Amino acid sequence: MNLKQALEKKGIKGAPKSFDQVGCIAIIEIPEELKRHEKVIGNTFLELHKNIKTVFKKASPRSGQYRLRKLKLIAGANKSITEHKESGCRFLVNVRTCYFSPREGTERMRIAEKVRKGERVMIFFAGMGPSPIIISKKTKASDVIGIEINPACVRYFRRNIALNKTHNIKVIQGDVKKEAKKYYGSCDRVAMPLPETGYKYLSHAIRCLKPKGIVHFYFISHENEINKWKKIVRREASKLKKKAKIKEKKKILPYGPGIYKWRIDFTVF
Ligand SMILES: C[S@@+](CC[C@H](N)C(=O)[O-])C[C@H]1O[C@@H](n2cnc3c(N)ncnc32)[C@H](O)[C@@H]1O
């Protein structure tokens, strides 16, 4: 029986369409018209998914520099720390204090699959470390650097490195604008997983590259406005007296009607 059918049996019409599972925590979006039934929805959810121990409802959109949202407990244990498994790695995370989206797991693996032997990989906006750790575990990169500003994320990042026994990751707590400078001209690959405002850091990503290095740049855009983003990439390169060559454009995840999260891979020369 699915959630919709189980709720119908209890006299509730309609159900949340999707949910995120992070370890043993479910995070669901409750439509306004179902708000008065949220506790029943949460408890029904627990009855159906025996591996879930806590159900939170999204109580605000993501906001602020740390990209966090308010979560309201609607069923189960009031615990926001859990262990999530992805791509054979283990990640401890506090879903209240750290950004983490299980929906991005496929994309994290796609980036790892591009990494070649001996590369130095830079991950801006590294969160609690999923990308650096997956790259360290699954590839023959020489080293991986992760920069993250949220101290809570950085604490979990360090714990996750220990949990996964990786030995070639450098964790840097701080602002990309300040910390990336130490790595100018030294990276084969820079990923920028901050789609809302990542464009503000393009010049730092470009400056981190070695010759022939690649930037993975994420942004949110309507399908009709991709050219605007290509222009932004070219403009940032030209400000540094370089030319950008776009190598790949990829639609990553839906974001809103006609709007998606995208990735552009480019190099500069
Ligand atoms: C969209 S999340 C991505 C997290 C991680 N890469 C993941 O996939 O789970 C963006 C992260 O960037 C961090 N952040 C935002 N601005 C930053 C900055 N200027 N310097 C370093 N980190 C920043 C936030 O704290 C947040 O954890």
PDBQT file of the ligand as one rigid body, heavy atoms in Angstrom, charges set to zero:
ROOT
HETATM    1  C1  LIG A 301      24.144  23.877  -2.040  1.00  0.00    +0.000 C 
HETATM    2  S1  LIG A 301      25.154  23.480  -0.620  1.00  0.00    +0.000 S 
HETATM    3  C2  LIG A 301      26.167  22.175  -1.290  1.00  0.00    +0.000 C 
HETATM    4  C3  LIG A 301      26.791  21.341  -0.238  1.00  0.00    +0.000 C 
HETATM    5  C4  LIG A 301      27.517  20.073  -0.732  1.00  0.00    +0.000 C 
HETATM    6  N1  LIG A 301      28.350  20.341  -1.881  1.00  0.00    +0.000 N 
HETATM    7  C5  LIG A 301      26.571  18.924  -0.995  1.00  0.00    +0.000 C 
HETATM    8  O1  LIG A 301      26.444  18.498  -2.143  1.00  0.00    +0.000 OA
HETATM    9  O2  LIG A 301      25.945  18.436  -0.044  1.00  0.00    +0.000 OA
HETATM   10  C6  LIG A 301      26.181  24.875  -0.575  1.00  0.00    +0.000 C 
HETATM   11  C7  LIG A 301      27.141  24.947   0.602  1.00  0.00    +0.000 C 
HETATM   12  O3  LIG A 301      27.997  26.070   0.358  1.00  0.00    +0.000 OA
HETATM   13  C8  LIG A 301      28.304  26.698   1.576  1.00  0.00    +0.000 C 
HETATM   14  N2  LIG A 301      28.724  28.075   1.229  1.00  0.00    +0.000 N 
HETATM   15  C9  LIG A 301      27.937  29.104   0.823  1.00  0.00    +0.000 A 
HETATM   16  N3  LIG A 301      28.693  30.191   0.548  1.00  0.00    +0.000 NA
HETATM   17  C10 LIG A 301      29.986  29.840   0.772  1.00  0.00    +0.000 A 
HETATM   18  C11 LIG A 301      31.230  30.519   0.644  1.00  0.00    +0.000 A 
HETATM   19  N4  LIG A 301      31.276  31.805   0.250  1.00  0.00    +0.000 N 
HETATM   20  N5  LIG A 301      32.368  29.864   0.932  1.00  0.00    +0.000 NA
HETATM   21  C12 LIG A 301      32.323  28.561   1.354  1.00  0.00    +0.000 A 
HETATM   22  N6  LIG A 301      31.169  27.858   1.493  1.00  0.00    +0.000 NA
HETATM   23  C13 LIG A 301      30.009  28.486   1.209  1.00  0.00    +0.000 A 
HETATM   24  C14 LIG A 301      27.030  26.582   2.397  1.00  0.00    +0.000 C 
HETATM   25  O4  LIG A 301      27.284  26.673   3.776  1.00  0.00    +0.000 OA
HETATM   26  C15 LIG A 301      26.511  25.196   1.971  1.00  0.00    +0.000 C 
HETATM   27  O5  LIG A 301      26.922  24.188   2.859  1.00  0.00    +0.000 OA
ENDROOT
TORSDOF 0
